[in-house]
């Protein structure tokens, strides 16, 4: 059976040029005794926007691994797939993030709900979870509400899993279940019974991505109460561990933090809790590699700088179109975006400083960073020019990618 390592990191690379720099960060961590499994991920939405295929992700990852003589496990993640999109990912992926968010709230059949309540009825009352000081309470009504809200989604996860299993065979891929893109966080009690549902469905989930309080906006820091997050994260760690034993789930099951890149305010809490309880985590780093490519091209100056200035100017013109698909995971104050005219006279250092996530730099602009984050579509429309610039300035760009993953993420979190 394929098994995900204790620590793993999802490496998004929208344009498929930075696998070597990303893997270098993983190998450097290994030299310090930090063993991290790399997982290259790309969503169907990103493939459609850029015009790539799932097989392209595997080609890039395999090439990076081969050139680096990397001998440890690595995976190719079919990111945020559902029944409508999974088929084209099956041949080239060995990690599947089954996204059930759109199914949550849809009601299963009455008989299915009744059967589930009968099976889970022994947990009604006080639920004692090792590691959580307070007793968790669950009434019959609460259990019924949870079943009505989540059972249909869990059954869909089972249906998707079995479709993949039929093609690839049991044990030949990693399964993650994602339910983070919803309005409200799951409570520890809800998470416990969701895992029970997945156990009944026979889904060998190795990572589970719950929704946490606060905002996990793309490419910028966590917005919320870090202490509240820490409390939720610790309770979820304990629930996941307990549920694994109760419901026959893989013993290495762990939490996956989605849009986890750049959430520096909560990294100290995650790190301390992982050490405290000897647990693992999967961190998905969203599209920050693309941001580092833009930063590197800005630093390169010349035509590369002019290209990224043009991308920014066009992003201002198309801001509504670019932001619409990401409305729930960005928060841009348009009044704090510099005009295209202002940016046109910037040098490369100022452009890079405005984009790079360094909160100690007075030029850093999280609003500009979020806008560029969703503007990769504009680079995709000029792919030949963009790829030529990446290749011409490979050294500075790859250094930006490496520094971001290694120094700002790996060393802070692990």
C-alpha atoms as one frame of an Amber mdcrd trajectory, in Angstrom:
protein
   0.000   0.000   0.000   1.299   3.445  -0.905   1.825   5.437   2.257   2.232
   9.175   2.670   5.099  10.293   4.895   4.604  11.958   8.262   5.358  15.387
   6.802   4.327  16.223   3.254   3.944  19.366   1.224   1.814  20.086  -1.821
   3.875  21.852  -4.464   1.839  23.788  -6.981   3.679  24.675 -10.191   1.174
  26.131 -12.603   3.546  26.495 -15.541   5.630  23.389 -14.926   9.079  25.006
 -14.852  10.086  24.928 -11.171  10.087  21.268 -10.188  13.872  21.281  -9.789
  13.853  24.319  -7.469  10.986  22.902  -5.425  12.717  19.548  -5.056  15.957
  21.269  -4.072  14.101  22.753  -1.078  12.927  19.258  -0.110  16.427  17.782
  -0.379  17.954  20.642   1.624  15.409  19.978   4.355  16.422  16.326   4.275
  20.026  17.308   4.962  18.793  18.908   8.192  16.936  15.760   9.172  13.526
  17.057   8.059  12.025  14.298   5.913   9.255  15.765   3.744   7.372  13.962
   0.989   6.842  16.188  -2.076   3.409  16.094  -3.703   3.011  17.962  -6.980
  -0.571  19.174  -7.297  -2.620  20.988  -9.912  -6.375  21.457 -10.084  -8.693
  20.975 -13.024  -9.385  24.721 -13.012  -5.688  25.484 -13.411  -5.332  22.953
 -16.222  -8.253  24.529 -18.069  -6.939  28.080 -17.664  -3.382  27.269 -18.703
  -4.189  24.607 -21.289  -2.235  21.748 -19.723  -3.109  18.128 -19.002  -2.677
  16.085 -15.796   0.040  14.079 -17.535   2.136  17.269 -17.786   2.430  17.393
 -13.988   3.751  13.845 -13.888   6.233  14.551 -16.677   7.611  17.557 -14.794
   7.820  15.748 -11.447   9.438  12.659 -12.952  11.993  14.831 -14.738  12.880
  16.791 -11.585  13.199  13.596  -9.549  15.338  11.893 -12.187  17.723  14.838
 -12.604  18.138  15.203  -8.836  18.562  11.439  -8.341  15.856  11.710  -5.668
  15.228   8.222  -4.295  12.422   8.842  -1.818   8.654   8.651  -2.465   6.854
  11.467  -4.254   3.308  11.813  -5.539   1.183  13.459  -8.230  -2.015  14.933
  -6.795  -5.263  15.197  -8.745  -6.227  18.288  -6.811  -9.854  19.050  -5.906
 -11.422  16.451  -8.170 -15.023  15.261  -8.164 -17.106  12.815 -10.199 -17.188
  15.178 -13.161 -13.430  15.720 -13.384 -11.686  12.642 -11.990 -11.458  10.517
 -15.146  -8.706  12.405 -16.941  -6.541  12.441 -13.794  -6.609   8.702 -13.148
  -3.826   7.544 -15.524  -1.154   9.994 -14.330  -2.006  10.576 -10.649  -1.317
   8.527  -7.533  -2.750  10.992  -5.010  -6.371  12.123  -5.229  -7.852  15.054
  -3.331 -11.551  14.203  -3.347 -13.408  17.482  -2.897 -16.837  16.950  -1.333
 -17.589  20.581  -0.461 -20.257  20.918  -3.162 -22.069  17.850  -1.795 -22.225
  19.042   1.815 -25.755  20.001   2.812 -27.382  17.715   0.265 -29.534  15.088
   1.934 -29.013  11.348   1.666 -32.027   9.023   1.495 -34.020   8.638   4.712
 -33.159   4.957   4.962 -29.442   5.668   4.610 -29.618   8.303   7.329 -31.549
   5.980   9.646 -29.047   3.164   9.110 -26.129   5.462   9.834 -27.722   6.764
  13.031 -28.283   3.175  14.181 -24.635   2.304  13.506 -23.293   5.416  15.246
 -25.824   5.452  18.068 -23.377   4.091  20.628 -21.544   7.432  20.565 -24.597
   9.425  21.667 -24.000  11.132  24.995 -20.491  11.948  26.167 -17.698  11.346
  23.696 -14.347  10.961  25.426 -11.476  11.673  23.028  -7.950  11.091  24.382
  -6.033  14.364  24.414  -9.136  16.568  24.654  -9.729  17.557  28.270 -13.394
  18.400  27.944 -15.969  15.754  27.097 -17.564  16.183  23.700 -21.337  15.864
  23.794 -23.566  14.482  21.079 -27.343  14.168  21.292 -29.533  12.081  19.017
 -30.731  15.273  17.322 -27.162  16.448  16.800 -26.207  13.100  15.269 -29.231
  13.280  12.971 -28.301  16.822  11.923 -24.738  15.725  11.156 -25.988  12.793
   9.098 -28.362  15.017   7.145 -25.586  17.505   6.435 -22.620  15.233   5.675
 -23.721  11.666   4.855 -24.481  12.359   1.194 -21.042  13.976   0.793 -19.329
  10.999   2.446 -21.171   8.588   0.166 -20.055  10.625  -2.851 -16.476  10.410
  -1.574 -16.925   6.645  -1.454 -18.301   6.594  -4.981 -15.363   8.616  -6.310
 -12.867   6.504  -4.378 -14.284   3.264  -5.774 -14.161   4.656  -9.292 -10.448
   5.371  -8.867  -9.838   2.040  -7.138 -11.494   0.125  -9.984  -8.972   1.583
 -12.409  -5.800   1.785 -10.318  -6.300  -1.004  -7.792  -6.523  -0.805  -4.013
  -3.434   0.506  -2.250  -1.925   2.067  -5.362  -2.798   5.670  -4.549  -3.196
   8.116  -1.664  -6.668   9.383  -0.788  -7.372  12.791   0.684 -10.865  14.111
   1.404 -11.322  17.868   1.261 -14.165  19.806   2.854 -12.475  23.127   3.519
 -14.223  25.229   0.881 -17.427  25.715   2.873 -18.786  28.597   4.935 -18.438
  27.207   8.471 -15.713  25.146  10.181 -16.553  21.599  11.176 -16.710  21.016
  14.926 -14.655  18.190  16.466 -17.874  16.189  16.882 -18.780  16.703  13.227
 -15.279  15.693  12.137 -15.478  12.532  14.247 -18.717  11.406  12.627 -17.548
  12.398   9.141 -14.572  10.085   9.619 -16.980   7.391  10.796 -18.913   7.827
   7.548 -15.740   7.536   5.483 -14.822   4.393   7.399 -18.210   2.851   6.607
 -17.740   3.807   2.947 -14.386   2.030   2.937 -12.402   5.135   2.005  -8.814
   4.673   3.282  -8.339   8.384   3.808  -4.743   9.302   4.681  -5.305  13.054
   4.846  -8.419  15.040   5.706  -8.775  18.758   4.986 -11.299  20.341   7.359
 -12.419  23.938   7.406 -10.864  26.088  10.142 -12.003  29.441  11.492 -10.405
  32.568  10.074  -9.589  33.310   6.452  -7.071  31.355   4.411  -6.709  33.820
   1.571  -4.464  32.851  -1.314  -0.826  33.820  -0.969  -1.106  36.000   2.142
  -1.062  35.504   5.890  -3.805  33.989   8.008  -6.552  36.442   8.948  -8.158
  35.516  12.244  -7.356  34.556  15.813  -4.249  32.313  15.828  -5.052  31.039
  19.331  -8.531  29.986  18.274  -7.014  28.232  15.264  -4.520  26.472  17.539
  -7.332  25.190  19.749  -9.270  23.896  16.737  -6.182  22.335  15.187  -5.233
  20.502  18.381  -8.744  19.149  18.880  -8.843  17.993  15.262  -5.476  16.260
  15.670  -6.858  14.306  18.603 -10.150  13.486  16.890  -8.403  12.217  13.749
  -6.107   9.982  15.792  -8.980   8.586  17.860 -11.219   8.067  14.831  -8.495
   6.142  13.005  -8.548   3.511  15.750 -12.326   3.498  16.076 -13.158   3.162
  12.397 -10.265   1.221  10.904  -8.784   4.139   8.997  -5.072   4.214   8.062
  -2.905   4.685  11.144  -0.950   7.463   9.413  -4.028   9.629   8.755  -3.292
  13.319   9.255  -4.699  16.788   8.750  -4.210  18.635   5.483  -4.062  22.436
   5.632  -5.315  23.876   2.354  -4.215  27.275   1.052  -1.586  26.751   3.711
   1.203  28.725   2.110   2.127  32.043   3.698   0.057  31.452   6.850   2.990
  32.514   8.980   0.857  33.623  11.946  -0.259  30.045  12.623   2.933  28.158
  11.735   4.378  28.385  15.273   1.168  26.861  16.650   1.083  24.072  14.074
   4.740  23.303  14.661   4.461  23.172  18.456   1.332  21.002  18.362   2.850
  18.549  15.895   5.852  18.187  18.190   3.701  17.985  21.316   1.600  15.126
  19.964   4.120  13.566  17.560   1.786  14.043  14.586   2.249  14.773  10.911
   0.664  17.277   8.545   0.132  17.866   4.843   0.560  21.487   3.758  -0.814
  22.642   0.422   1.065  25.678  -0.818  -1.401  26.976  -3.424  -0.005  29.060
  -6.296   2.898  30.796  -4.629   5.433  29.335  -7.067   3.868  31.480  -9.795
   4.253  34.516  -7.528   7.929  33.716  -7.060   8.374  33.451 -10.815   6.950
  36.954 -11.212   9.152  38.201  -8.374  12.236  36.705 -10.004  11.425  38.210
 -13.389  10.989  41.609 -11.749  14.412  41.299 -10.130  15.911  40.291 -13.471
  14.974  43.692 -14.896  14.911  44.632 -18.561  12.302  42.973 -20.757  11.388
  40.576 -17.941  10.469  43.485 -15.676   8.481  45.122 -18.461   6.600  41.872
 -19.016   5.453  41.570 -15.386   4.531  45.256 -15.313   2.331  44.581 -18.324
   0.763  41.606 -16.543  -0.040  43.838 -13.586  -1.504  46.598 -15.764  -3.752
  44.101 -17.544  -4.775  42.545 -14.224  -6.103  45.928 -13.110  -8.165  46.135
 -16.295  -9.546  42.606 -15.839  -9.729  42.533 -12.061 -13.364  41.432 -11.817
 -12.909  38.596 -14.312  -9.714  37.361 -12.653 -11.031  37.548  -9.097 -14.458
  35.994  -9.665 -13.352  32.310  -9.511 -11.406  33.014  -6.309 -13.878  35.322
  -4.566 -14.064  33.169  -1.423 -10.293  32.969  -0.941  -9.045  36.476  -1.680
  -9.669  39.804   0.022  -8.340  42.685  -2.059  -8.704  46.328  -1.060  -8.697
  47.952  -4.492  -8.017  51.348  -2.924  -4.602  50.064  -1.894  -3.584  48.813
  -5.326  -1.005  51.028  -7.043  -2.047  52.308 -10.446  -0.476  50.996 -13.626
   1.100  54.412 -14.075   2.776  54.265 -10.676   4.122  50.777 -11.280   5.390
  51.679 -14.753   8.220  53.751 -13.252   9.220  51.266 -10.548  12.553  49.508
 -10.716  12.753  45.740 -10.360  13.668  45.850  -6.689  10.571  47.841  -5.748
   8.264  45.621  -7.801   9.768  42.492  -6.216   9.577  43.980  -2.720   5.912
  44.851  -3.229   5.174  41.268  -4.208   7.435  39.217  -1.926   5.786  38.157
   1.341   8.049  39.999   3.746   5.880  41.840   6.232   8.898  43.702   7.548
   9.418  45.421   4.195   7.504  48.717   3.930   6.921  48.141   0.203   5.137
  44.800   0.712   1.567  45.039  -0.604  -0.691  42.044   0.148  -3.409  43.430
  -2.121  -1.076  43.530  -5.097   0.207  40.072  -4.190  -3.301  38.607  -4.195
  -4.155  40.219  -7.516  -1.028  38.860  -9.182  -1.807  35.502  -7.573  -5.003
  35.185  -9.623  -3.555  36.820 -12.755  -1.653  33.769 -14.019  -4.269  33.480
 -16.764  -2.721  36.555 -18.385   0.714  34.941 -18.530  -0.892  31.824 -20.002
  -2.160  33.960 -22.870   1.453  34.860 -23.710   2.966  31.483 -22.951   5.779
  31.573 -25.504   7.118  34.890 -24.234   6.660  33.884 -20.610   8.474  30.572
 -21.005  11.321  32.242 -22.878  11.762  34.737 -20.043  11.677  31.974 -17.419
  14.392  30.102 -19.285  16.524  33.207 -19.828  16.368  34.088 -16.135  16.229
  30.597 -14.684  18.889  31.236 -12.049  17.231  34.208 -10.353  13.716  32.761
 -10.696  14.611  29.340  -9.304  16.401  30.996  -6.388  13.211  32.883  -5.529
  11.213  29.646  -5.681  13.720  27.811  -3.497  13.959  30.608  -0.918  10.192
  30.809  -0.617   9.637  27.109   0.000  12.725  26.430   2.083  13.189  29.528
   4.226   9.690  30.960   4.488   7.812  27.669   4.706   9.791  24.545   5.555
  12.087  26.037   8.184   9.231  27.917   9.834   6.814  25.001   9.927   8.935
  21.884  10.349
